[in-house]
Amino acid sequence: MPFLFGHHVTSSELNRRVGHLSQVAGVRMMELRDGAESGVRIADVRTGSGLRVHVSVDRGMDISMAEFKGMPLAWRSANGDVHPAFYDPKGLGWARSFAGGLMTGCGLTHLGAPCIDEGEELGLHGRLSNTPATNVSSATEWIGDRCVFRISGEVRETTLFGHNLLLRRTIETELGESIITFKDCVSNEGFTRSPLMMLYHINTGWPLVDEGTQLFLRAKGTNPRDAEAEKGLATARTMTSPQAEFKEQVFSHDLIANHDGYATVLLVNDRLGLGLFVRYRQKELPRFIQWKMMGEGTYVLGLEPANCSVQGRAKERERGTLQFLDPGEEREFHLHIGIIEGQQPIDRFRQEHQLS
């Protein structure tokens, strides 16, 4: 039963108090109209708990803006929600249209560092985030005493004489709740074996990310990407204030899943009494990458579940760890991003998931 503004309410009780559900929550479709953002379709989602997110339909169904009770949750770049028509696929060109936001999808056949793989030139992080979705729909459904908001769409990555992958993405939230659920299914609708690389680039920012904010997780070990990350290994999970000329640090954590098969990480700002968690099925996304960028302006902590490393497709193939989809095969990915408010609920969550 939804909990709204200090009350548990049924559908009938809510109907007696509002003229329409949109008074407190719902999904509203809109379109951005200015500058490089012009033409980008947005699904504006409010759950009534204080959680509000924008699903960027024309950018691979990413989550761009996100806030809780008026407080921003995600770092946003100066680029904004750039229309895919401006996408630069070469080299580091992806960074010219990277909006940041709560979740940017990377993939589907390549992600990570630019490289040349079997003669194919591949740019940073792949095409997923710069591909518009089709067959987009939204729905509001009461299931017993639960009210579910659902946005669905399809994103296809294909090329003549090559791969043909289709991502069917469903994003769900619930009335009175503060959890976003991704239910993704990638299928190979072509006739050749295709690489499959998938990463959820979750970009938390100020004020959630601030001096003293901590990342809690349960891991067998942590590996720095390079010498720069090695310098910050001892303090990898504690955030600082913005630093001049900070160089990004990237860490790979070997997470331990719970009995339900889900790996969990939790970012906590004690001063705000606010936590953001990420939970996902580890068998689908066996890697977890932390992108720590404490620079001025670029002040962001990236939490990145993935099925591969971020060194690019050529390196993944060379190591023998590149995943593939055969013709007709499909792969599912399940991920949750949620907000926890209050020190006691945060402590209970940490204890339940054995996070330290």
Sequence and secondary structure as in RCSB ss.txt:
>XXXX:A:sequence
MPFLFGHHVTSSELNRRVGHLSQVAGVRMMELRDGAESGVRIADVRTGSGLRVHVSVDRGMDISMAEFKGMPLAW
RSANGDVHPAFYDPKGLGWARSFAGGLMTGCGLTHLGAPCIDEGEELGLHGRLSNTPATNVSSATEWIGDRCVFR
ISGEVRETTLFGHNLLLRRTIETELGESIITFKDCVSNEGFTRSPLMMLYHINTGWPLVDEGTQLFLRAKGTNPR
DAEAEKGLATARTMTSPQAEFKEQVFSHDLIANHDGYATVLLVNDRLGLGLFVRYRQKELPRFIQWKMMGEGTYV
LGLEPANCSVQGRAKERERGTLQFLDPGEEREFHLHIGIIEGQQPIDRFRQEHQLS
>XXXX:A:secstr
  EETTEE  HHHHHTT SSGGGT EEEEEE  SGGGTT EEEEEE SSSEEEEEETTTTTEEEEEEETTEE B 
B TT S  GGG   STTGGGGS  B SBEEEEES  SS EEETTEEE TTBSGGGS  EEEEEEEEEETTEEEEE
EEEEEEEE TTS EEEEEEEEEEETT  EEEEEEEEEE SSS EE EEEEEEEEETTTS TT EEEE EEEEEES
SHHHHHTGGGTTB  S BTT   EEEEEEE   TTSEEEEEEEETTTTEEEEEEEETTT  EEEEEEEEBSS EE
EEEEEESS SS HHHHHHHT   EE TT EEEEEEEEEEEESHHHHHHHHHHTT  
